[in-house]
Amino acid sequence: MTSKGRTPAVPEGAGSATGYDAPAAGRRRRALTVGAEEEYLLVDPVTRELRPEARKVVAEAASELGERVTTEITCYQVEARTDPHTSLAAFADQVRAMRTAVVRAAARHGLGVVSSGTPVLSQPWPPAVTDGPRYARSVAMFGALDDEQTICACHLHIGIPDVGLALKVSNHLRSRLPQLIALSANSPYWQGRDTGYASWRTLAWARWPAAGPPPHFDSTEHFDALVEDLTATGTIMDRGGLYWDIRPSHHVPTLEIRAFDAAPTAADTVLLAAVTRALVATALADIETGRPAFRPPSGLLRTACWRAARDGLTGDAVDLHTRRLQPAVRLVERMLDDLRPALLHHGDLETVTAGWARLRTLGNGAERQRAAHRGRHRVSDVVDALAEAVGAADQDDD
């Protein structure tokens, strides 16, 4: 990583900035559940190009993962998901096991697996779309937007069964989206070239009509009315078509955070999960104490997300409070300082401290992809590095 510095020395009193009192929280709050949906790409290990064999790999992996593995909109993608966990260690074990199962299933068909927000090499055009009425309807409704849906994400679910409360938490999390995008950026390449962005996937998603930062919601009725309007006007097919970076899940009782590129390693997913759970816990404490959500102007928030997608952790980011540029790593460290009480409450502080130190040394996924390219200036080396990382047992000791 081009900009190195200290691992944040989190002050003991950091919780006073958010209203989160860790000892009190420990007495009255149980640990929040966390779960993940991860999307992977299938590649030919020789040509490194995408292979449309998702149905075969899913059928093979289902012998181990059952219904926790499925296809996605294109035939090049496999999606796998964890169960909900209160223990981050159990969550981490299941993420590693599920990746191993997908890699093993793909290998039996002579394929490799990569976890990247975008394909590195050029892809067939238009992409091969998975059979099914919903995907056919989407292609008919959105046309060329679906031609770029070989992008892959990591969706994290935090257990909040009440939609009204989930929307309040969403209001508190909106302003943190730029830091989350910078942390998870792992898609600098598209069509065989460096886009100049750390997260090109973020830009590709931004073209959809109900994507990017969610609105600030005044109430559940406000949310319901907007969903009804978007559906009635043909903007989305149904509630599942809300592609905002944060949304109440339409199929499980959770708040779903969708701002993340597919993570290169299991350790990266675990770091993102711990940070996300702490953000939600901190927001819940603020809501309980009546602390209002910080509400930056929508245009400025969108600009900050764009800047985070471009620079990742290596450049400057928009400080939404001062409306000026600051080093991206500084804003991430401030966020982690704010989250210390919630991280302590869930027993995740050590994992996040080690994970952040690793990112300061190795860089986020985008920086690692570019480092793989610098060696011989071959884009195929990027694919090989991703394929090696996706099934690695443990990356924390790199």
N, C-alpha and C positions, 0 to 999 in steps of 0.2 A: 504494500500500500504506500502511496506516495507521501502521505501525511501521517507521521507517527507521533504518539504522545502517550500520556499516562493512561492507565486504566483508571476510571473515575474513582476518586476517593470519596465515597458517598458519606456525607455528613450525617451524624446520628439524628439530628433534628430535621432531616429533610421532609419528614411527613407533615410538618407544620405548614408547608406551602400548599398542601392539598387537603388538609383536614383529616387525613387518614391516621388514626391512632392505633398502632399495631397491637399493643396489649389488649386494648378494649375490643379491637376487631377480632382478636383471637378468642375472646370469651363469647362473643355473640355471633360470629360468622363461621360457617363451615367452609371448607375449601371449595372453590368453584371448579366445575368440571371443564376439561378441555379435550377437544377432539380435532382431528384433521382430515381433510380430503386432499390427496396429492395427485397431480396429473403428470404422467411421464410420456416420453416420445420413444417410439421404436425405430431403430436404425439398423442398417446393414453394417456389420462389423468390418467389411472390406471396403465398400464404397463410401461408407458413412452417411449415405442418403436415407431418407425416411422410407419405411416399409409399411404397407397397408395391411398388417397382419394382426390387428388388435383383437378380433374375434377369437382367433386361435390361441393367442396368449392369455386372454381373459378366461377362456374355457380351461386352459391348463392350470392357471393360477388359482382358479376357483376350488380346486381340490384341496388347497391349503386355506384359502381366504374366504371361501363361500361367497355370500352375497356382498362381502366387503370389497370386491373388485368388479369393475364393470367397464363398458366401452364409453367413449365420448363421441362428440359430434363428427370427428374425422376418424378414418380407419387407421391412423398413425398413433392414436393416443389410447392410453390405458389410465383409468382412474382407480385408485385404491383409497380406502378410508379406515380410520381407527375406530375403536369404541370410545365412548366418553370416559375420561379418567380424572380422578382427583389427585393421583400421584403422578408427578412429572416423570419419575423414574419408570413407572409402568407404561406411561405414554411413550417414552423414548424407546423402551424395549419393543413395543408393538410397531412403531414406525420402522425400526431397523428390520424386524421380522417381516413386515409387509413388503418392504423394498427387496429383501432377499428373495421372497417368494416370487415377486414379479420378474426379477432378474433371472432367477432359475427357470421360470416358465418360458421366458423369451429365449434363453440359451438353448432349450430343448428344440426350438424351431430355428436355430441358427441366427438369432437376432441379438442385438444389443439394446440397452436401455439407457436413456439419458434423462436427467431432470434439469430442464432449462426453460426459461420463460418463452423462448422462441426456438424454432429450428435454426441450427447454425448454417447449414448449407441450403442451397436453393431447393424448393419443394415442387412437386408436381402441381400444375395449375390448369384448371381449378383442382383443389384437393379432393381426394376420394372421401365422400361423406357416408357415414354409417347408415344403413337402412333403418327406417322407422318413421312413423307418421309425424312425430314431433319435429325431427330433423328436416324432413321434407317440407313441412309447413314453414319452418324457419327459413330455409333456403328460398322458398317462394315469396316469403314476406320481406326478407331483408337483403336478398340478392348478393351482391359482391361483398357485403360485410362478412358473410359466412366464408368467403374464400380465404380469409386470414385467421380462421379459428383453429389453426394448428398451434396457437399459443397455449401455454400451460401455466397454471397457478397453483398455489397452496392456499386452501381455504381453511381458516381456523374457526372452530365453533366453541363458544363459551356458554355454559348452561345458564340461561335466563328464560324461564318458561313464560313469563308475563310480557306480552308484546309492548304494553305501555311503558314498562320499566326498561325494556330493551331499547326502545326509541329514545328514552332519556339518556341512556348510556351512549347511544350513537351520537347524540348531540355533544356529549363531552369528548368523545374520541375523534370527532371530525378534524380538529385542529392538529392532531398527532399524525395524520395520514402522511404528510411529507417525510417525517422521520421513518415511518414504517416502510415506505417505498424505498428510501435510501438504504435502509438496512438489508432489505431483501432483494435489491436489484440484481438480476441474473439473466439478462437478455440483451447483450450489446450487439449481437450479430443477427442479421436478417438477409436472406437470399445470398449468403456467402460473403457479406461485407460488413464491416464495422459501421453501425448506424451513427456513431457519435453520441449515442445515448447509453446510459447504464441499464435502463429498463425500457426497451422498445415495446415490450408487451403492454406497459402502461399506456403508451401512445396509441397502440392498436385498439385497446379496449375503449379509449376515450372517444372513438368515433361512434359508438353505439348511443342511441338516444337516451337511455336511462343508465348511464355509467358514470364512473368517477366519484367524487365526494357526494355523499347523500345530502339532501336538503336538511335544514334544521327544522325539526317537527315540533309544532306547538302542542300536539295531542295525538292520541290514537285516531281520533276522527279525522284529523288533518292528513295522517298517513293513509287511512282508508279511502278518503275522498280523492287523493292524488292517484292511488293505485287504480281506482275506478275510472278516473279521467284518462289515464295512460292506456288502460285496456280499451275503453270505449273509442278512443281515437286511433286505435291500431298501432300505437307506439310500442306496446309490448303484447305478447300473446296471452300472458297471464302473470300472476305474481312471481312465478319462477323466472320471468324475464327481467326482473329488477336486477341490474348488474352493477348497482352501486358498490363502492368499496366497503361499505358497512350496511348490513340489512338484517332485520329479523328473518331468520330462516323460514322458508315456506313449507318445509317438510319435517323439521325436528325442532324441539323447544329450546332454541339457542339464539344468541346473537352471532351472526356470521361475519367475520372480517375477511375481506377478499382482496386486499390491496397487494398481496405478496406474489412475486414471481415464484414459480416452482423452485424449491431450494435445492442446491447441488448435493448436499449431504444431509443425512439424518440429523447430525448435530446442529446444522443450520435451522432445520425445522423445529427442533426442540428449543433453541434459543428464541425463535420467533414466538413459539407457543408460550413460553414463560413470560416474555415481555407483554404479550397480548393479554394474558390472564391478569397480570399486574395492572395493566391499564384499565381493564374492566373493573377490577376490585377497587382501584382508586376512584374511579368514576362513581361507583356505587356508594362509597363513603362520602364523596362530595354531595351526591344527591340526598343522602340521609341527613347531612348537616345543613342542607339548604344552600350550598354553594352553587351559584349559577354556572352554566357551561360558558366557556370562552367562545365567542361567536365572531370569528373574523369575517370580513366581507367575502361573499362567495367567489367573486372574481379574483381576489387576492389568494384565497385558498387554492383555487384551480391553478393559478400561476405558481404557487409554491409546490404543488404536486408535479407540475411540468418540470420545474427546476430540479426537483429531487430525482425525477426520472432521467433527466439529462446528466446530472453530475454524480448521482449516487453519494458515496461517502468521500469522494476525492476532491470535491470542489466546494463551492459556496452554496448556501441554502437560504431561503427566505425566512427570516424571523418574523412570524406573524404578529408578534407583539410590538416590535419596533418598526416593522415594515422596511427593514434594511437587510442587507446580506450579512451572513455570519458563516464561518466554516461549518460545514455539515456535521463534522464529528462533534463540534462543540454543542450543537443543538441536541444531538443524540445523547451526549453525556448529561446534559441538563435533564432530559427526560428520564434517564435511568436514575439520576439522583432523586427525582421526584417519586420514583417507583420503589425506592428502597423499603419503606414499611410494608407495602403489599408483597414484595418479593420475600421479605423475611417471614411474613405471615404464612405464605405457602411453602416455605422451605426452598425457594428457588434462587436465592441471592447468589450462592456459590456458582450455580450453573450459568447464570447470566454474567457474572463477573468474569468467569473463565471464557465464556463464549465471546464476550465483547473484546477481551484481550486478544483472542484468536483472530477476530476480524480486523483489529488494529494492526496485527502482524501480517496476515495473509490477504486481507481485503475481503470485500463481499464477493458474491458469485461473479459479478461482472468483471471485477478486477482479476479474479482467478482465471476467467476465460481469456482475458486479454494477455495475461502472463503466459498462458499455454501457447498462445499465438506468437508471442515475441521470440520464442526459442528458435524456430525455423521459418516463421512467417507462413505457416501452413494452417489453413482453417481446419483441415482434417485433424490436426493435433488438438484442437479445441474439443471436437467431438470425442476423441479418445480420452481426454482428461475428464470430461463429464461422465463418460461411461465407467471410468475407473472410480470416480467419486460416488456415484449413486449407490453402489452396493458396499462401499467401505464400511467395515464394522464400527469404527469409531474414529472421528476426525479431530477430536478435541486435543489430541497429543501431537498434531502436526507441527 
